Amino acid sequence: MVVGELAHERDVIIIGGGPGGYHAAIRAAQLGRHVTLVERSLLGGICLNKGCIPSKILTQSAGKFTAFQDGEIWGLEGEAISVNLKKLNQYMKKTIEQLRAGIEALCRTNKVEILEGSASFLSEDRVGIEHGDRFEVFKFKDAIIATGGTPKKPLWLKEKSERVFDIHSFAELSETPKKLLVYGSDYIALEIGMAFQALGSEVIFILDEGKTEFDFDHSICRELKRMFKKKKINVLRNVDVMDSLLAEDHVVLTLESEGKSETITGSQLFISASIKPNTDQLCLNRIGVEQCPAGFIKVDHRSRTTQPNIFAVGDVTDGPALAVKAIKQGKTAAEAIAGIKSESDFHFIPLVAHTQPPIASVGLTEEEAIKMGHDIDIGQFPLSANGYSILTGQKDGFIKVISCKEKHVLLGIHMIGSGAIELISSGITALEMAARDEDMIFPNYPHPSVNEGLLEAVEALKNKAIHMPLSKKEERMKV
């Protein structure tokens, strides 16, 4: 079909049915716009079908497996259990299908039209949609790009192998790795590595050249070191991977660190690398949509591109590759299209890891706060002193609060321990509202609960935590 021929008229076209895309579609429909959602594969995108949801099912399995092993202290006795990855994958598939059906039902309820196919721009107000031998042209008023991203392969990985996988393909494993090499320092690497360790794998983390810690506050990294020593997890820091050998039954990596070379062998290799935006097939050069040097689409706080009627959300835009960002941007774009003055602000975007125990962080780390010139106070409360953590047997971890010493405004909150991911929402709200320490101390906290740990971490800013003993220095000062 030639551009200029008869085109189907549409109101809003959204390209991509992942978290950003389908949230944008439903919100735009709620606001009275007629929406057409184009998806070339499965609704829910990578997050639902291959990424976020499958990985969290894996981490849940690891958590339940660990809890069963600890059951004896609760008086629970029974035969030893084992891991059947094939059965777990069956449950994973069933859960994903159920969630996808839910998204489809929501789209139908909101009268969102769903078209299957690959879309590319023909002009500032037209897209071509290809599905098999069929090609159709659609004219639109507004469009939202939500095509996501794809993990980059490291340059040293020169061939494909069933023994190498990433966040998009780990669910294809049919058995628990005997010895898993994990390349990466982000939350995804931590989730996969710690989950498989809990399920019985020997795990070695490989931090790339220039990386000596994981992507969290240094206090959390120090706690991870302690836990890794206990779990017998090895971490190779600041190494450069020079080469890889992918054999039929194992993987060999050649590493270099401080001028010394060594080889390391594993049964499988997991890679958590940076994301490449899925923009190649969109033909953005035809419509003047500007991109960053790395290929990400430039957008403003309303998710608008350099074309006023075209928006972009999620992993195709610069910034953290997180579903929470895609969802917020999707809603913002839909509201902007509907004439609502809506903006996205990711200054206090949470970073979480569904590890054992979980990690949650928002705001400035201690290092970032100091680097920005803040004079800070730090309050830190160990969960080993929290009554609820003790009675549940989940005492590992702590809650750390960073505050401006002069203005008493909270700057960052970092947690590692059971309940951290649910509790971090209180921290996000506090930071968004520019809360002072007194704002966190005034409310009533449920007892017994991990929530009280957050209260005592804030109280610790002024050495007023009830369940934390005085330091030796403080004891001397009171004499």
C-alpha atoms as one frame of an Amber mdcrd trajectory, in Angstrom:
protein
   0.000   0.000   0.000   1.368   3.428  -0.923   1.253   6.327   1.528  -1.601
   8.599   0.540  -4.059   5.834  -0.245  -7.175   5.352   1.834  -6.299   5.051
   5.534  -8.412   3.814   8.427  -9.303   6.696  10.758  -8.395   6.280  14.430
  -8.244   8.566  17.458  -5.379   7.381  19.678  -2.978   4.635  18.569  -0.697
   3.006  21.123   2.179   0.845  19.868   3.055  -1.817  22.428   0.928  -3.635
  24.992   3.326  -3.869  27.924   2.784  -2.123  31.294   3.215   1.350  29.830
   1.099   0.653  26.783  -1.929  -1.009  28.331  -2.045   1.403  31.281  -1.997
   4.278  28.789  -4.741   2.609  26.721  -7.099   2.093  29.638  -6.480   5.548
  31.123  -7.067   7.248  27.743 -10.288   5.244  27.327 -11.397   6.224  30.841
 -10.944   9.853  29.787 -13.203   9.489  26.774 -10.713   8.869  23.967 -11.161
   6.046  21.440  -8.081   3.853  21.690  -6.431   1.333  19.373  -3.679  -0.771
  20.941  -1.190  -2.462  18.583   0.790  -5.439  19.905   2.947  -7.726  17.774
   3.189 -10.487  20.360   1.405 -10.937  23.720  -0.433  -8.398  25.848   1.443
  -7.576  29.020   4.728  -7.302  27.151   8.043  -8.589  28.417   7.226  -7.640
  32.018   4.282 -10.017  32.287   5.321 -12.755  29.896   9.090 -13.041  30.351
  10.403 -10.577  32.921   8.885  -9.129  36.088   6.187 -11.700  36.782   8.174
 -14.887  35.974  11.160 -13.673  38.004   8.952 -12.869  40.999   7.380 -16.320
  40.806  10.910 -17.714  40.958  11.807 -15.584  43.978   8.535 -16.558  45.690
   9.376 -20.222  45.152  12.822 -19.649  46.666  11.244 -17.903  49.654   8.755
 -20.711  50.266  11.503 -23.316  49.906  13.618 -21.510  52.503  10.632 -21.109
  54.841   9.890 -24.850  54.643  13.488 -25.653  55.544  13.136 -23.433  58.617
   9.826 -25.060  59.589  11.338 -27.223  62.306  11.754 -24.246  64.663   7.967
 -23.768  64.429   7.331 -27.376  65.346   6.587 -28.321  61.734   7.972 -31.735
  60.876   7.865 -33.710  57.677   9.909 -35.274  54.928  12.499 -33.239  53.071
  11.302 -31.439  49.940  13.003 -30.917  46.606  12.678 -28.452  43.726  10.901
 -29.462  40.519  11.583 -26.646  38.066   9.281 -28.131  35.423   6.312 -27.966
  37.810   7.270 -24.429  38.802   7.350 -23.441  35.137   3.873 -24.953  34.679
   2.557 -22.813  37.523   4.385 -19.833  36.048   2.734 -20.384  32.652  -0.705
 -20.763  34.215  -0.307 -17.590  36.286   0.912 -15.556  33.310  -2.015 -16.728
  31.179  -4.435 -15.797  33.965  -2.964 -12.312  34.329  -2.898 -11.786  30.557
  -6.556 -12.782  30.329  -7.265 -10.175  32.993  -5.602  -7.448  30.906  -7.546
  -8.525  27.828 -10.795  -8.350  29.808  -9.953  -4.865  31.096  -9.265  -3.682
  27.557 -12.576  -5.099  26.337 -14.452  -3.519  29.248 -12.924  -0.140  28.396
 -13.646  -0.651  24.671  -9.962  -0.614  23.703  -9.493  -1.984  20.193  -6.618
  -4.486  19.997  -4.777  -5.061  16.725  -2.082  -7.682  16.255   0.926  -6.713
  14.172   4.090  -4.614  13.878   3.676  -0.875  13.475   5.934   1.698  11.831
   5.439   5.395  11.184   4.728   6.556   7.653   4.247  10.227   8.566   3.454
  12.421  11.577  -0.151  11.192  11.589  -0.002   7.765   9.942   1.265   4.312
  10.832   1.471   1.164   8.802   0.574  -2.077  10.584   1.904  -5.332   9.182
   0.553  -8.709  10.203   1.654 -11.645   8.074   0.821 -10.830   4.447  -1.526
  -8.045   5.471  -0.530  -4.363   5.562  -2.894  -1.541   6.494  -2.522   2.211
   6.981  -4.074   4.011   9.949  -4.402   7.753  10.383  -4.358   8.957  14.001
  -4.757  12.134  16.023  -2.330  11.126  18.783   0.071   8.202  19.233   1.997
   6.661  22.128   5.146   4.592  21.577   5.502   1.835  24.194   7.641  -0.764
  22.421   9.959  -1.535  25.352  13.572  -2.649  25.233  15.802  -5.667  24.761
  18.802  -6.689  26.916  22.129  -5.992  25.254  24.558  -8.852  24.818  28.090
  -8.170  26.113  30.743  -7.884  23.403  32.641 -10.834  24.841  29.647 -13.141
  24.278  30.203 -14.118  20.653  27.801 -17.039  20.289  24.462 -18.357  21.497
  24.004 -21.248  23.897  21.188 -22.834  25.895  23.486 -22.455  28.900  23.405
 -18.650  28.676  20.221 -16.811  29.618  18.914 -13.389  30.661  15.791 -11.940
  32.284  13.814 -12.631  29.086  14.795 -16.297  28.824  15.528 -17.656  32.313
  12.064 -19.253  32.515  13.155 -21.700  29.797  15.419 -23.520  32.293  14.219
 -27.062  32.933  16.496 -27.791  35.893  18.173 -25.908  38.705  21.720 -24.904
  37.700  24.440 -26.773  39.523  26.880 -23.864  39.403  25.456 -20.532  38.227
  27.629 -17.622  37.129  25.755 -14.317  37.443  27.112 -11.349  35.476  25.718
  -8.038  36.716  25.382  -5.769  39.754  21.745  -4.626  39.542  18.601  -5.809
  41.306  17.843  -8.349  38.559  21.197 -10.064  39.033  20.634 -10.174  42.790
  17.118 -11.614  42.443  18.104 -14.407  40.061  21.354 -15.278  41.834  19.925
 -15.359  45.349  16.798 -17.240  44.245  18.750 -20.045  42.614  21.139 -20.176
  45.573  18.160 -20.730  47.854  16.962 -23.485  45.513  20.297 -25.299  45.717
  22.632 -23.755  43.126  26.210 -22.764  43.823  26.315 -19.092  42.812  29.160
 -16.772  41.839  28.465 -13.089  41.117  30.717 -11.324  38.610  30.875  -7.527
  38.921  32.205  -5.837  35.788  35.297  -3.649  35.600  34.901  -0.568  37.787
  32.172  -2.163  39.925  33.043  -3.155  43.471  29.530  -3.176  44.931  25.899
  -3.760  43.974  23.663  -0.832  43.011  22.481   0.052  46.528  23.512   2.164
  49.518  26.849   1.025  50.955  25.203  -0.109  54.219  23.004  -2.541  52.282
  26.042  -3.750  50.335  27.855  -4.370  53.610  24.885  -6.390  54.895  24.861
  -8.364  51.639  28.526  -9.223  52.182  27.683 -10.656  55.582  24.761 -12.644
  54.193  26.769 -13.914  51.227  29.476 -15.201  53.550  26.817 -17.083  55.511
  25.187 -18.447  52.334  28.585 -19.263  50.750  27.950 -16.994  47.765  31.143
 -15.777  46.120  31.493 -12.327  44.520  34.238 -11.432  42.038  34.608  -7.651
  42.017  36.027  -5.212  39.480  36.816  -7.820  36.835  36.923  -7.536  33.062
  35.496 -10.470  31.109  37.915 -11.020  28.240  36.423 -14.073  26.547  33.818
 -16.822  26.833  33.770 -20.473  25.851  30.350 -22.090  25.579  30.676 -25.868
  25.674  27.884 -28.427  25.512  27.760 -28.987  29.264  29.459 -25.941  30.786
  30.454 -22.289  30.384  33.985 -20.931  30.771  34.780 -17.241  31.244  38.245
 -15.702  31.050  38.556 -12.863  33.556  41.167 -10.189  34.120  41.619  -8.135
  37.271  44.577  -5.943  38.263  46.651  -7.381  35.439  46.012 -10.983  36.438
  44.072 -13.453  34.296  42.014 -16.432  35.431  39.269 -18.705  34.127  36.052
 -19.610  35.875  33.692 -22.437  34.981  29.972 -22.782  35.583  27.116 -24.987
  34.464  25.080 -21.927  33.335  25.577 -18.188  32.905  22.984 -15.496  33.672
  23.572 -12.040  32.205  21.939  -8.873  33.495  23.015  -6.109  31.142  21.791
  -2.711  29.974  18.708  -2.256  27.785  18.565  -1.356  24.097  15.329   0.475
  23.134  13.099  -1.271  20.583  12.943   1.565  18.068  14.637   0.158  14.950
  11.413  -0.804  13.159   9.488   2.363  14.024  11.055   4.515  11.254  11.313
   7.505  13.594  13.586   9.291  11.130  10.549   9.837   8.899   8.711  11.930
  11.471  11.401  13.966  13.199  11.192  12.296  16.626  14.547  12.974  18.268
  16.564  10.254  20.004  19.505  10.245  22.383  22.858   8.889  21.126  21.991
   5.530  22.743  18.732   5.406  20.779  16.298   6.319  23.555  13.452   8.635
  22.566  13.641  12.138  24.037  10.526  13.069  26.040   9.498  15.826  28.419
   7.789  15.491  31.820   4.510  14.795  30.028   6.062  11.965  27.959   5.721
  14.098  24.810   8.340  13.650  22.074   9.607  16.365  19.747   6.450  15.708
  17.693   3.583  17.333  19.655   1.042  14.566  18.911   3.403  11.647  19.552
   4.364  10.424  23.033   6.763   7.724  24.270   6.777   5.743  27.534   8.752
   3.004  29.272  12.023   1.433  28.221  12.145   3.303  24.890  12.809   6.461
  26.940  15.952   7.256  28.908  16.141   6.434  32.612  15.753   3.296  34.710
  14.239   0.297  32.913  11.498  -0.220  35.483   7.845  -1.120  35.011   6.885
   1.516  37.595   8.356   4.177  35.287   6.503   2.808  32.244   3.182   2.695
  34.118   3.505   6.263  35.394   4.591   7.589  31.993   1.742   5.730  30.288
  -0.888   7.308  32.512   0.770  10.710  32.183   0.788  10.513  28.375  -2.874
   9.462  28.255  -3.871  12.302  30.568  -1.831  14.825  28.558  -3.575  13.660
  25.375  -6.920  14.207  27.120  -5.956  17.770  28.008  -5.105  17.182  31.661
  -2.017  18.932  33.062  -0.287  15.783  34.222   3.452  15.246  34.709   5.831
  12.438  35.669   8.556  12.986  38.248  10.987  10.153  38.970  13.061  11.903
  41.601  11.740   9.466  44.212  11.320   6.331  42.123  11.739   3.209  44.309
  14.304   0.526  43.593  13.434  -2.895  44.983  14.841  -6.407  44.807  12.695
  -9.445  45.650  15.643 -11.221  47.217  15.969 -13.289  50.383  15.547 -11.018
  52.320  14.054  -8.270  50.112  15.684  -4.885  49.514  13.917  -1.549  49.006
  15.372   1.905  48.506  14.167   5.410  47.688  15.841   8.810  47.595  19.513
   9.621  48.091  22.048   7.088  49.289  24.494   8.202  51.977  27.216   8.601
  49.341  24.972  10.665  47.047  23.823  12.941  49.871  27.404  13.703  50.921
  28.495  14.230  47.306  25.673  16.763  46.844  26.964  18.733  49.826  24.312
  17.827  52.397  25.233  17.813  56.071  23.377  14.689  57.145  22.118  12.716
  60.104  21.739   8.937  59.833  19.346   6.777  61.791  19.684   3.017  61.459
  17.662   0.375  63.255  18.442  -3.366  63.130  15.496  -5.691  62.566  17.071
  -8.046  65.086  15.754  -5.568  67.675  12.228  -5.495  66.248   9.780  -7.689
  68.162   7.807  -8.826  65.121  10.966  -9.703  63.179  12.146 -11.779  66.124
   8.892 -13.712  66.516   8.742 -14.458  62.752  12.350 -15.619  62.752  13.247
 -13.092  60.027  15.770 -10.960  61.894  18.265 -10.231  59.107  18.462  -6.661
  57.866  17.856  -3.091  58.975  16.127   0.186  58.118  18.273   3.246  57.410
  17.039   6.829  57.256  19.076   9.768  55.917  18.067  13.288  56.974  19.281
  16.848  56.395  20.895  17.896  59.679  19.892  21.560  59.358  16.310  21.277
  58.067  15.502  17.769  59.413  13.993  16.883  56.013  14.264  13.235  54.995
  16.559  12.624  52.018  16.593   8.851  51.625  15.287   5.612  53.106  16.942
   2.224  52.582  15.760  -1.153  53.845  16.848  -4.757  53.706  14.711  -7.311
  55.484  11.342  -9.016  55.514   8.546  -6.583  54.650  10.861  -3.979  53.101
   9.112  -3.792  49.718   5.679  -3.144  51.243   7.057  -0.725  53.835   9.011
   1.421  51.347   5.742   3.003  50.156   5.605   4.913  53.454   9.093   6.206
  52.695   8.140   7.223  49.151   5.140   9.197  50.402   7.260  10.858  53.086
   9.923  11.973  50.613   7.357  13.199  48.075   5.776  15.349  50.800   9.180
  16.662  51.972   8.528  15.164  55.395  10.623  16.078  58.416  11.605  13.514
  61.039   8.848  14.795  63.339   6.267  13.997  60.638   7.335  10.345  60.757
   7.488  10.160  64.548   4.049  11.700  65.239   1.756   8.958  63.724   0.789
   5.718  65.474   2.402   2.530  64.128   0.742  -0.907  64.387   2.171  -3.243
  67.018   3.692  -5.720  66.633   4.915  -5.076  63.083   7.998  -4.328  61.016
   6.511  -0.828  60.595   7.818  -0.029  64.062  11.313  -0.524  62.677  10.802
   2.500  60.419   9.634   4.559  63.400  12.682   3.584  65.436  15.043   4.260
  62.523  13.688   7.827  62.398  13.891   8.097  66.204  17.507   6.921  65.938
  18.325  10.158  64.093  18.215  11.804  67.530  19.355   8.748  69.526  15.803
   8.171  70.771  15.134   4.647  69.487  13.679   2.695  72.416  14.837  -0.782
  71.432  18.408   0.086  70.453  21.080   0.047  73.172  23.334   3.066  73.641
  26.766   2.956  72.059  29.800   2.914  74.332  30.426   6.570  73.473  26.878
   7.516  74.472  27.195   5.525  77.691  30.346   7.478  78.641  28.601  10.777
  77.903  25.798   9.898  80.330  28.175   9.121  83.187
